[in-house]
Amino acid sequence: MKITPVLIVPSIEPVLPLWEALGFTRTAEVPHGDRLGFVILAGNGVEVMYQSVDSVKGDEPKALEGHGASALFIEVDDLDAVVAKLPKDTNVFVSRRTTPYGATETFIRDAAGNTIVFAQFAK
């Protein structure tokens, strides 16, 4: 079994620079009109998908009926190295915290407002 998150966003293009800076590449993309409607990004053993709201409306509009708060949690080997790769304009809203479960974490928001947590566990 494999789980890959699909983040539904107003527009895909603004989120791409973040993932490209982290070494992710586009492994698939589907246009929707003159913009991207869907993209799969992969890197470092992680895969994430983005789909535009307009593309979802054209594909399966019932998928937009329910919304819950969620976040991507990505475990990394070297948190400092990941943070150093973030574009300068990245919205880092928790620069660093240590959790009771043994992780050191940094929280960011992508250009569409999704929360992404990078976590390093002590070895």
DRENTORKOL-3810 file (N, C-alpha, C; in nm, 4 decimals):
REM DRENTORKOL-3810
@n.u->0.0846; n.v->-0.1170; n.w->0.0000; ca.u->0.0000; ca.v->0.0000; ca.w->0.0000; c.u->0.0893; c.v->0.1234; c.w->0.0000
@n.u->0.0428; n.v->0.2251; n.w->-0.0659; ca.u->0.1163; ca.v->0.3515; ca.w->-0.0730; c.u->0.0158; c.v->0.4646; c.w->-0.0580
@n.u->0.0515; n.v->0.5659; n.w->0.0196; ca.u->-0.0331; ca.v->0.6839; ca.w->0.0348; c.u->0.0402; c.v->0.8026; c.w->-0.0252
@n.u->-0.0277; n.v->0.8724; n.w->-0.1155; ca.u->0.0273; ca.v->0.9944; ca.w->-0.1740; c.u->-0.0761; c.v->1.1046; c.w->-0.1571
@n.u->-0.0416; n.v->1.2142; n.w->-0.0907; ca.u->-0.1383; ca.v->1.3224; ca.w->-0.0733; c.u->-0.1635; c.v->1.3959; c.w->-0.2045
@n.u->-0.2891; n.v->1.4358; n.w->-0.2235; ca.u->-0.3279; ca.v->1.5227; ca.w->-0.3344; c.u->-0.3792; c.v->1.6515; c.w->-0.2716
@n.u->-0.3086; n.v->1.7604; n.w->-0.2941; ca.u->-0.3482; ca.v->1.8898; ca.w->-0.2396; c.u->-0.4225; c.v->1.9672; c.w->-0.3477
@n.u->-0.5433; n.v->2.0097; n.w->-0.3163; ca.u->-0.6257; ca.v->2.0846; ca.w->-0.4109; c.u->-0.6038; c.v->2.2326; c.w->-0.3843
@n.u->-0.5628; n.v->2.3039; n.w->-0.4895; ca.u->-0.5205; ca.v->2.4432; ca.w->-0.4755; c.u->-0.5837; c.v->2.5294; c.w->-0.5849
@n.u->-0.5943; n.v->2.6609; n.w->-0.5607; ca.u->-0.6472; ca.v->2.7491; ca.w->-0.6648; c.u->-0.5637; c.v->2.7449; c.w->-0.7932
@n.u->-0.4313; n.v->2.7389; n.w->-0.7769; ca.u->-0.3407; ca.v->2.7398; ca.w->-0.8913; c.u->-0.2150; c.v->2.6616; c.w->-0.8550
@n.u->-0.1674; n.v->2.5791; n.w->-0.9448; ca.u->-0.0513; ca.v->2.4942; ca.w->-0.9179; c.u->0.0809; c.v->2.5691; c.w->-0.9333
@n.u->0.0904; n.v->2.6536; n.w->-1.0323; ca.u->0.2186; ca.v->2.7162; ca.w->-1.0653; c.u->0.2877; c.v->2.7849; c.w->-0.9473
@n.u->0.2173; n.v->2.8556; n.w->-0.8593; ca.u->0.2863; ca.v->2.9221; ca.w->-0.7476; c.u->0.3525; c.v->2.8277; c.w->-0.6470
@n.u->0.3094; n.v->2.7018; n.w->-0.6383; ca.u->0.3692; ca.v->2.6101; ca.w->-0.5407; c.u->0.4934; c.v->2.5395; c.w->-0.5943
@n.u->0.5159; n.v->2.5424; n.w->-0.7238; ca.u->0.6255; ca.v->2.4667; ca.w->-0.7839; c.u->0.7648; c.v->2.5102; c.w->-0.7393
@n.u->0.7951; n.v->2.6408; n.w->-0.7262; ca.u->0.9315; ca.v->2.6796; ca.w->-0.6868; c.u->0.9775; c.v->2.6202; c.w->-0.5539
@n.u->0.8883; n.v->2.6067; n.w->-0.4578; ca.u->0.9237; ca.v->2.5465; ca.w->-0.3290; c.u->0.9733; c.v->2.4041; c.w->-0.3493
@n.u->0.8963; n.v->2.3240; n.w->-0.4180; ca.u->0.9313; ca.v->2.1835; ca.w->-0.4357; c.u->1.0547; c.v->2.1671; c.w->-0.5238
@n.u->1.0677; n.v->2.2524; n.w->-0.6254; ca.u->1.1867; ca.v->2.2462; ca.w->-0.7107; c.u->1.3119; c.v->2.2806; c.w->-0.6310
@n.u->1.3011; n.v->2.3775; n.w->-0.5392; ca.u->1.4156; ca.v->2.4140; ca.w->-0.4544; c.u->1.4563; c.v->2.2984; c.w->-0.3632
@n.u->1.3612; n.v->2.2130; n.w->-0.3292; ca.u->1.3887; ca.v->2.0973; ca.w->-0.2437; c.u->1.4322; c.v->1.9747; c.w->-0.3240
@n.u->1.4499; n.v->1.9913; n.w->-0.4544; ca.u->1.5003; ca.v->1.8829; ca.w->-0.5378; c.u->1.3939; c.v->1.7923; c.w->-0.5980
@n.u->1.2681; n.v->1.8321; n.w->-0.5907; ca.u->1.1606; ca.v->1.7524; ca.w->-0.6491; c.u->1.1500; c.v->1.7817; c.w->-0.7987
@n.u->1.1081; n.v->1.6815; n.w->-0.8740; ca.u->1.0870; ca.v->1.6984; ca.w->-1.0174; c.u->0.9448; c.v->1.6572; c.w->-1.0523
@n.u->0.8969; n.v->1.7102; n.w->-1.1628; ca.u->0.7641; ca.v->1.6750; ca.w->-1.2122; c.u->0.7733; c.v->1.5403; c.w->-1.2829
@n.u->0.6978; n.v->1.4441; n.w->-1.2346; ca.u->0.6978; ca.v->1.3132; ca.w->-1.2997; c.u->0.5758; c.v->1.2947; c.w->-1.3885
@n.u->0.4747; n.v->1.3781; n.w->-1.3697; ca.u->0.3564; ca.v->1.3774; ca.w->-1.4564; c.u->0.2877; c.v->1.5121; c.w->-1.4424
@n.u->0.2288; n.v->1.5571; n.w->-1.5502; ca.u->0.1489; ca.v->1.6793; ca.w->-1.5442; c.u->0.0389; c.v->1.6724; c.w->-1.6486
@n.u->-0.0746; n.v->1.7328; n.w->-1.6132; ca.u->-0.1904; ca.v->1.7349; ca.w->-1.7016; c.u->-0.2375; c.v->1.8792; c.w->-1.7102
@n.u->-0.2464; n.v->1.9334; n.w->-1.8319; ca.u->-0.2947; ca.v->2.0708; ca.w->-1.8444; c.u->-0.4458; c.v->2.0787; c.w->-1.8218
@n.u->-0.4890; n.v->2.1959; n.w->-1.7839; ca.u->-0.6317; ca.v->2.2276; ca.w->-1.7748; c.u->-0.6459; c.v->2.3669; c.w->-1.8335
@n.u->-0.6928; n.v->2.3744; n.w->-1.9562; ca.u->-0.6931; ca.v->2.5026; ca.w->-2.0264; c.u->-0.5496; c.v->2.5441; c.w->-2.0531
@n.u->-0.5170; n.v->2.6676; n.w->-2.0205; ca.u->-0.3812; ca.v->2.7182; ca.w->-2.0443; c.u->-0.2923; c.v->2.7100; c.w->-1.9204
@n.u->-0.3358; n.v->2.6368; n.w->-1.8189; ca.u->-0.2598; ca.v->2.6225; ca.w->-1.6940; c.u->-0.2458; c.v->2.4746; c.w->-1.6606
@n.u->-0.1685; n.v->2.4478; n.w->-1.5572; ca.u->-0.1607; ca.v->2.3103; ca.w->-1.5084; c.u->-0.2882; c.v->2.2757; c.w->-1.4319
@n.u->-0.3407; n.v->2.1580; n.w->-1.4573; ca.u->-0.4560; ca.v->2.1098; ca.w->-1.3825; c.u->-0.4178; c.v->2.0071; c.w->-1.2781
@n.u->-0.3051; n.v->1.9392; n.w->-1.3032; ca.u->-0.2608; ca.v->1.8325; ca.w->-1.2138; c.u->-0.1120; c.v->1.8126; c.w->-1.2333
@n.u->-0.0416; n.v->1.7837; n.w->-1.1229; ca.u->0.1014; ca.v->1.7549; ca.w->-1.1319; c.u->0.1395; c.v->1.6559; c.w->-1.0224
@n.u->0.2320; n.v->1.5671; n.w->-1.0559; ca.u->0.2931; ca.v->1.4788; ca.w->-0.9567; c.u->0.4371; c.v->1.5234; c.w->-0.9411
@n.u->0.4774; n.v->1.5473; n.w->-0.8164; ca.u->0.6140; ca.v->1.5878; ca.w->-0.7842; c.u->0.6781; c.v->1.4780; c.w->-0.7009
@n.u->0.8026; n.v->1.4433; n.w->-0.7331; ca.u->0.8703; ca.v->1.3367; ca.w->-0.6594; c.u->1.0142; c.v->1.3760; c.w->-0.6319
@n.u->1.0616; n.v->1.3365; n.w->-0.5145; ca.u->1.2002; ca.v->1.3597; ca.w->-0.4778; c.u->1.2307; c.v->1.3017; c.w->-0.3417
@n.u->1.3501; n.v->1.2497; n.w->-0.3270; ca.u->1.3962; ca.v->1.1992; ca.w->-0.1978; c.u->1.3023; c.v->1.0946; c.w->-0.1382
@n.u->1.2420; n.v->1.0124; n.w->-0.2227; ca.u->1.1537; ca.v->0.9073; ca.w->-0.1743; c.u->1.0145; c.v->0.9532; c.w->-0.1351
@n.u->0.9819; n.v->1.0797; n.w->-0.1631; ca.u->0.8521; ca.v->1.1366; ca.w->-0.1277; c.u->0.7802; c.v->1.1760; c.w->-0.2563
@n.u->0.6491; n.v->1.1579; n.w->-0.2578; ca.u->0.5690; ca.v->1.1990; ca.w->-0.3723; c.u->0.4513; c.v->1.2809; c.w->-0.3215
@n.u->0.4198; n.v->1.3897; n.w->-0.3918; ca.u->0.3049; ca.v->1.4729; ca.w->-0.3593; c.u->0.2376; c.v->1.5125; c.w->-0.4903
@n.u->0.1059; n.v->1.5217; n.w->-0.4868; ca.u->0.0294; ca.v->1.5610; ca.w->-0.6048; c.u->-0.0463; c.v->1.6890; c.w->-0.5742
@n.u->-0.0588; n.v->1.7735; n.w->-0.6750; ca.u->-0.1416; ca.v->1.8933; ca.w->-0.6665; c.u->-0.2421; c.v->1.8896; c.w->-0.7804
@n.u->-0.3657; n.v->1.9317; n.w->-0.7515; ca.u->-0.4672; ca.v->1.9452; ca.w->-0.8552; c.u->-0.5373; c.v->2.0782; c.w->-0.8350
@n.u->-0.5631; n.v->2.1488; n.w->-0.9444; ca.u->-0.6290; ca.v->2.2789; ca.w->-0.9333; c.u->-0.7782; c.v->2.2597; c.w->-0.9048
@n.u->-0.8363; n.v->2.3576; n.w->-0.8378; ca.u->-0.9795; ca.v->2.3551; ca.w->-0.8072; c.u->-1.0594; c.v->2.3419; c.w->-0.9362
@n.u->-1.0232; n.v->2.4197; n.w->-1.0389; ca.u->-1.0963; ca.v->2.4136; ca.w->-1.1657; c.u->-1.0885; c.v->2.2751; c.w->-1.2286
@n.u->-0.9734; n.v->2.2110; n.w->-1.2176; ca.u->-0.9578; ca.v->2.0759; ca.w->-1.2712; c.u->-1.0464; c.v->1.9767; c.w->-1.1958
@n.u->-1.0520; n.v->1.9886; n.w->-1.0637; ca.u->-1.1379; ca.v->1.9000; ca.w->-0.9840; c.u->-1.2842; c.v->1.9227; c.w->-1.0208
@n.u->-1.3234; n.v->2.0500; n.w->-1.0362; ca.u->-1.4619; ca.v->2.0802; ca.w->-1.0748; c.u->-1.4977; c.v->2.0129; c.w->-1.2068
@n.u->-1.4025; n.v->2.0093; n.w->-1.3003; ca.u->-1.4271; ca.v->1.9467; ca.w->-1.4293; c.u->-1.4194; c.v->1.7954; c.w->-1.4251
@n.u->-1.3503; n.v->1.7420; n.w->-1.3258; ca.u->-1.3273; ca.v->1.5978; ca.w->-1.3164; c.u->-1.4288; c.v->1.5302; c.w->-1.2243
@n.u->-1.4319; n.v->1.5717; n.w->-1.0994; ca.u->-1.5209; ca.v->1.5114; ca.w->-0.9996; c.u->-1.5569; c.v->1.6161; c.w->-0.8951
@n.u->-1.6559; n.v->1.7028; n.w->-0.9249; ca.u->-1.6873; ca.v->1.8151; ca.w->-0.8359; c.u->-1.7283; c.v->1.7754; c.w->-0.6944
@n.u->-1.7800; n.v->1.6547; n.w->-0.6744; ca.u->-1.8187; ca.v->1.6123; ca.w->-0.5390; c.u->-1.6983; c.v->1.6035; c.w->-0.4459
@n.u->-1.5790; n.v->1.5924; n.w->-0.5025; ca.u->-1.4574; ca.v->1.5865; ca.w->-0.4200; c.u->-1.4335; c.v->1.7167; c.w->-0.3454
@n.u->-1.4969; n.v->1.8246; n.w->-0.3889; ca.u->-1.4788; ca.v->1.9548; ca.w->-0.3237; c.u->-1.5797; c.v->1.9798; c.w->-0.2122
@n.u->-1.6739; n.v->1.8897; n.w->-0.1915; ca.u->-1.7811; ca.v->1.9141; ca.w->-0.0950; c.u->-1.7351; c.v->1.9123; c.w->0.0498
@n.u->-1.6384; n.v->1.8327; n.w->0.0869; ca.u->-1.5931; ca.v->1.8264; ca.w->0.2255; c.u->-1.4498; c.v->1.8728; c.w->0.2369
@n.u->-1.4224; n.v->1.9529; n.w->0.3365; ca.u->-1.2851; ca.v->1.9988; ca.w->0.3587; c.u->-1.2507; c.v->1.9858; c.w->0.5061
@n.u->-1.1356; n.v->1.9318; n.w->0.5341; ca.u->-1.0849; ca.v->1.9235; ca.w->0.6699; c.u->-0.9450; c.v->1.9812; c.w->0.6730
@n.u->-0.9011; n.v->2.0208; n.w->0.7883; ca.u->-0.7648; ca.v->2.0717; ca.w->0.8017; c.u->-0.6686; c.v->1.9536; c.w->0.8005
@n.u->-0.5617; n.v->1.9673; n.w->0.7254; ca.u->-0.4604; ca.v->1.8626; ca.w->0.7208; c.u->-0.3244; c.v->1.9260; c.w->0.6969
@n.u->-0.2211; n.v->1.8470; n.w->0.7158; ca.u->-0.0846; ca.v->1.8947; ca.w->0.6934; c.u->-0.0024; c.v->1.7796; c.w->0.6378
@n.u->0.0990; n.v->1.8117; n.w->0.5598; ca.u->0.1957; ca.v->1.7112; ca.w->0.5176; c.u->0.3022; c.v->1.7026; c.w->0.6251
@n.u->0.3383; n.v->1.5823; n.w->0.6652; ca.u->0.4442; ca.v->1.5589; ca.w->0.7626; c.u->0.5515; c.v->1.4806; c.w->0.6902
@n.u->0.6686; n.v->1.5421; n.w->0.6730; ca.u->0.7764; ca.v->1.4798; ca.w->0.5974; c.u->0.8959; c.v->1.4611; c.w->0.6892
@n.u->0.9315; n.v->1.3360; n.w->0.7134; ca.u->1.0486; ca.v->1.3059; ca.w->0.7957; c.u->1.1741; c.v->1.3193; c.w->0.7103
@n.u->1.2722; n.v->1.3920; n.w->0.7622; ca.u->1.3973; ca.v->1.4164; ca.w->0.6898; c.u->1.5156; c.v->1.3746; c.w->0.7764
@n.u->1.6286; n.v->1.3480; n.w->0.7114; ca.u->1.7500; ca.v->1.3111; ca.w->0.7847; c.u->1.8231; c.v->1.4323; c.w->0.8400
@n.u->1.8144; n.v->1.5470; n.w->0.7690; ca.u->1.8898; ca.v->1.6667; ca.w->0.8069; c.u->1.8009; c.v->1.7893; c.w->0.7916
@n.u->1.7354; n.v->1.8292; n.w->0.8996; ca.u->1.6423; ca.v->1.9416; ca.w->0.8970; c.u->1.7115; c.v->2.0703; c.w->0.8545
@n.u->1.8318; n.v->2.0947; n.w->0.9044; ca.u->1.9033; ca.v->2.2174; ca.w->0.8682; c.u->1.9276; c.v->2.2255; c.w->0.7180
@n.u->1.9614; n.v->2.1135; n.w->0.6552; ca.u->1.9859; ca.v->2.1120; ca.w->0.5107; c.u->1.8582; c.v->2.1420; c.w->0.4330
@n.u->1.7458; n.v->2.0886; n.w->0.4783; ca.u->1.6182; ca.v->2.1152; ca.w->0.4116; c.u->1.5811; c.v->2.2620; c.w->0.4258
@n.u->1.5910; n.v->2.3154; n.w->0.5462; ca.u->1.5564; ca.v->2.4557; ca.w->0.5697; c.u->1.6456; c.v->2.5477; c.w->0.4863
@n.u->1.7713; n.v->2.5127; n.w->0.4710; ca.u->1.8637; ca.v->2.5943; ca.w->0.3915; c.u->1.8236; c.v->2.5991; c.w->0.2445
@n.u->1.7528; n.v->2.4987; n.w->0.1960; ca.u->1.7106; ca.v->2.4943; ca.w->0.0554; c.u->1.5808; c.v->2.5700; c.w->0.0290
@n.u->1.5074; n.v->2.6072; n.w->0.1340; ca.u->1.3794; ca.v->2.6743; ca.w->0.1144; c.u->1.3998; c.v->2.8087; c.w->0.0453
@n.u->1.3148; n.v->2.8431; n.w->-0.0517; ca.u->1.3243; ca.v->2.9757; ca.w->-0.1127; c.u->1.3106; c.v->3.0846; c.w->-0.0061
@n.u->1.3763; n.v->3.1969; n.w->-0.0290; ca.u->1.3785; ca.v->3.3057; ca.w->0.0704; c.u->1.2391; c.v->3.3563; c.w->0.1076
@n.u->1.1440; n.v->3.3503; n.w->0.0154; ca.u->1.0102; ca.v->3.4023; ca.w->0.0434; c.u->0.9161; c.v->3.2978; c.w->0.1046
@n.u->0.9691; n.v->3.1830; n.w->0.1459; ca.u->0.8861; ca.v->3.0788; ca.w->0.2067; c.u->0.8281; c.v->3.1276; c.w->0.3389
@n.u->0.7003; n.v->3.1022; n.w->0.3597; ca.u->0.6330; ca.v->3.1383; ca.w->0.4846; c.u->0.6653; c.v->3.0316; c.w->0.5894
@n.u->0.7683; n.v->3.0586; n.w->0.6695; ca.u->0.8066; ca.v->2.9693; ca.w->0.7795; c.u->0.7364; c.v->3.0228; c.w->0.9038
@n.u->0.6359; n.v->2.9499; n.w->0.9544; ca.u->0.5618; ca.v->3.0039; ca.w->1.0686; c.u->0.5973; c.v->2.9374; c.w->1.2008
@n.u->0.6716; n.v->2.8279; n.w->1.1975; ca.u->0.7365; ca.v->2.7731; ca.w->1.3167; c.u->0.8776; c.v->2.7386; c.w->1.2722
@n.u->0.9735; n.v->2.8214; n.w->1.3132; ca.u->1.1091; ca.v->2.8017; ca.w->1.2623; c.u->1.1744; c.v->2.6756; c.w->1.3180
@n.u->1.1478; n.v->2.6453; n.w->1.4425; ca.u->1.2057; ca.v->2.5238; ca.w->1.5002; c.u->1.1387; c.v->2.4972; c.w->1.6344
@n.u->1.1026; n.v->2.3726; n.w->1.6540; ca.u->1.0495; ca.v->2.3322; ca.w->1.7844; c.u->1.0889; c.v->2.1875; c.w->1.8086
@n.u->1.0968; n.v->2.1527; n.w->1.9363; ca.u->1.1242; ca.v->2.0154; ca.w->1.9754; c.u->0.9968; c.v->1.9600; c.w->2.0368
@n.u->0.9580; n.v->1.8418; n.w->1.9944; ca.u->0.8311; ca.v->1.7838; ca.w->2.0371; c.u->0.8516; c.v->1.6819; c.w->2.1488
@n.u->0.7453; n.v->1.6505; n.w->2.2232; ca.u->0.7536; ca.v->1.5466; ca.w->2.3256; c.u->0.7803; c.v->1.4077; c.w->2.2668
@n.u->0.7519; n.v->1.3891; n.w->2.1370; ca.u->0.7746; ca.v->1.2580; ca.w->2.0750; c.u->0.9107; c.v->1.2478; c.w->2.0077
@n.u->1.0008; n.v->1.3439; n.w->2.0362; ca.u->1.1399; ca.v->1.3311; ca.w->1.9957; c.u->1.1786; c.v->1.3875; c.w->1.8610
@n.u->1.0950; n.v->1.4696; n.w->1.8027; ca.u->1.1267; ca.v->1.5289; ca.w->1.6725; c.u->1.1614; c.v->1.6762; c.w->1.6878
@n.u->1.2493; n.v->1.7223; n.w->1.6014; ca.u->1.2731; ca.v->1.8653; ca.w->1.5837; c.u->1.2043; c.v->1.9019; c.w->1.4532
@n.u->1.1192; n.v->2.0050; n.w->1.4571; ca.u->1.0323; ca.v->2.0336; ca.w->1.3428; c.u->1.0392; c.v->2.1794; c.w->1.2995
@n.u->1.0149; n.v->2.1996; n.w->1.1702; ca.u->0.9951; ca.v->2.3312; ca.w->1.1102; c.u->0.8647; c.v->2.3251; c.w->1.0316
@n.u->0.7789; n.v->2.4271; n.w->1.0490; ca.u->0.6498; ca.v->2.4338; ca.w->0.9806; c.u->0.6543; c.v->2.5450; c.w->0.8765
@n.u->0.6064; n.v->2.5145; n.w->0.7547; ca.u->0.5953; ca.v->2.6164; ca.w->0.6503; c.u->0.4566; c.v->2.6099; c.w->0.5881
@n.u->0.4239; n.v->2.7121; n.w->0.5093; ca.u->0.3040; ca.v->2.7093; ca.w->0.4255; c.u->0.3493; c.v->2.7228; c.w->0.2809
@n.u->0.2899; n.v->2.6424; n.w->0.1942; ca.u->0.3198; ca.v->2.6601; ca.w->0.0526; c.u->0.2424; c.v->2.7810; c.w->0.0011
@n.u->0.2607; n.v->2.8147; n.w->-0.1256; ca.u->0.1981; ca.v->2.9347; ca.w->-0.1820; c.u->0.0458; c.v->2.9272; c.w->-0.1823
@n.u->-0.0107; n.v->2.8079; n.w->-0.1671; ca.u->-0.1559; ca.v->2.7921; ca.w->-0.1622; c.u->-0.2094; c.v->2.7872; c.w->-0.0194
@n.u->-0.1209; n.v->2.7971; n.w->0.0807; ca.u->-0.1631; ca.v->2.7986; ca.w->0.2202; c.u->-0.1610; c.v->2.6642; c.w->0.2902
@n.u->-0.1148; n.v->2.5586; n.w->0.2232; ca.u->-0.1062; ca.v->2.4265; ca.w->0.2861; c.u->0.0083; c.v->2.4214; c.w->0.3861
@n.u->-0.0143; n.v->2.3568; n.w->0.4989; ca.u->0.0890; ca.v->2.3400; ca.w->0.6004; c.u->0.1749; c.v->2.2192; c.w->0.5668
@n.u->0.3065; n.v->2.2395; n.w->0.5711; ca.u->0.4026; ca.v->2.1323; ca.w->0.5482; c.u->0.4984; c.v->2.1322; c.w->0.6663
@n.u->0.5111; n.v->2.0174; n.w->0.7314; ca.u->0.5990; ca.v->2.0025; ca.w->0.8473; c.u->0.7166; c.v->1.9150; c.w->0.8067
@n.u->0.8377; n.v->1.9657; n.w->0.8282; ca.u->0.9589; ca.v->1.8862; ca.w->0.8095; c.u->1.0074; c.v->1.8475; c.w->0.9482
@n.u->1.0348; n.v->1.7189; n.w->0.9700; ca.u->1.0709; ca.v->1.6697; ca.w->1.1030; c.u->1.1939; c.v->1.5807; c.w->1.0968
@n.u->1.2832; n.v->1.6039; n.w->1.1930; ca.u->1.4017; ca.v->1.5192; ca.w->1.2084; c.u->1.3950; c.v->1.4551; c.w->1.3460
@n.u->1.4074; n.v->1.3227; n.w->1.3493; ca.u->1.4077; ca.v->1.2503; ca.w->1.4759; c.u->1.5514; c.v->1.2255; c.w->1.5194
@n.u->1.5748; n.v->1.2316; n.w->1.6505; ca.u->1.7077; ca.v->1.2035; ca.w->1.7049; c.u->1.7431; c.v->1.0589; c.w->1.6753
@n.u->1.8697; n.v->1.0374; n.w->1.6482; ca.u->1.9143; ca.v->0.9005; ca.w->1.6153; c.u->1.9841; c.v->0.8384; c.w->1.7327
END
